[in-house]
Amino acid sequence: MWVWFRMVMALVVMLLPGGFPALLAFVTTRTLLVRWRVAQAQANGREVSFFRDVIATLHFRDLVREARAAAAL
């Protein structure tokens, strides 16, 4: 299923003027969800804050790494 979604996103990026922001939103959402799950797994019983534990630790290089990993598959 992910293969089809990636292929559709590649077509959107090539054909639509707003395709790149849509791709960037997809990669950002995917990265934030992964980081949220990791933060919850490492919480050890404490409350997880989305801003402090996820957003504050996010760097642009993480988004680039995630985009490259998605393109490599």
N, C-alpha and C positions, 0 to 999 in steps of 0.2 A: 504494500500500500504506500509506504514512504517513497518508493521509487517513482510511482505515478505522481505523487504530490510534488516531488522535486522536479519532475519533467514539466508539469504544469507551471510551476513557479518559474522555471527557466523560460518557458514560452511567454509568460506574463512579463518578465523582465525585458525580453527582446521586443515584444510587440506593443506594449502599453507604455505611455509616457510616465505613469506612476508606478511602474513595475519595480524599479529599484527601491523606493521606500517600502513597498510591500515585502520585498525580499528582506530588507533590513529589519522590518518589524517581525517577520517570521523568525529570523536568526536571533533577534533580541529576546523574543518570547521564549524560544526554545532554551536559550542560555539561562534566562532567569528561572525557568522551571527546574532545570537541572540543579542550579545553585540553591534553590529553595529546598529541594529534596535532600541535598548534601547537608545544608544547615540544620534541617530537622533531624537527620541521622546523627549529627555530631552534637546535638543540643544537650544530651545527658540529663534530661529532666527539666531544663530551664526553658523559659518561654522564648520562642524564636521571633525576632522582629524582622519584618520584610525589609524595612529600610536599612537598619543597622547591619544585619547579617547577610543581606543579599545585594542591595543596591550600593551600599557604601563600599563594598569590596569588589565591585565590577569595574573592569578596565576595558578600554577599547580593544586592546590586544586580545582579550578573551573572546570578544565578538568576532574578531578577524580569524582567530584560531577555530572557532566553531563554524564559521562560514567555509573555511577551507576544508574542514573535516566533512561537512555536509556535501561539498562539491566533489570530494574525493570518492565518495561512496557511489 
